[in-house]
C-alpha cells in the first residue's frame, strides 16, 4: 500500500536532505532529479553568491532561498516510486540520523574543548 506523500516545507531541510540521500543512492533516479540537489550543494559551499555574504543579513538571504528551492525541486523531480520509498526509508531511520547528528555534535564539542585546553597550555607555558 502506498502511503500518502507528506508535504515538505522549506524549514524541513533536514528531512529533505535525508530523503534525497536515499533517492540519490537509488539507481532509478534520473540525472534531471540529481542535478538540482548537486547544484544546491555546490551553491551552498561555493564562494560564488548572488548577493555577497559579507553584507549583513542580506548576504544570507540568497542561501536561505536558493538552496531550499533547489532541494524541493529535486524532490519533485524524483520518480514517484523512488520518492515514496525514500520518504519511508527516511522515516524508518529517523532515530539513527538523530543519533548520528548528536554524535557529530558531541565530537565537535570534544574537539573544541581539546583545542581550547591545548591553546591554554601553550599560552601559559610560553
Buried (B, 14 or more C-beta within 10 A) or exposed (E): EEEEEEEBEEEBBEBBBBBBBBBBEBEEBEEEBBBBBBBBBEBEEEEEBEEEEEEEEEBEEBBEEBBBEBBBBBBEBBBEEBBBBBBBBBEEBEEEBEEEEEEEEEEEEEEEEEEEEEEEEEEEEE
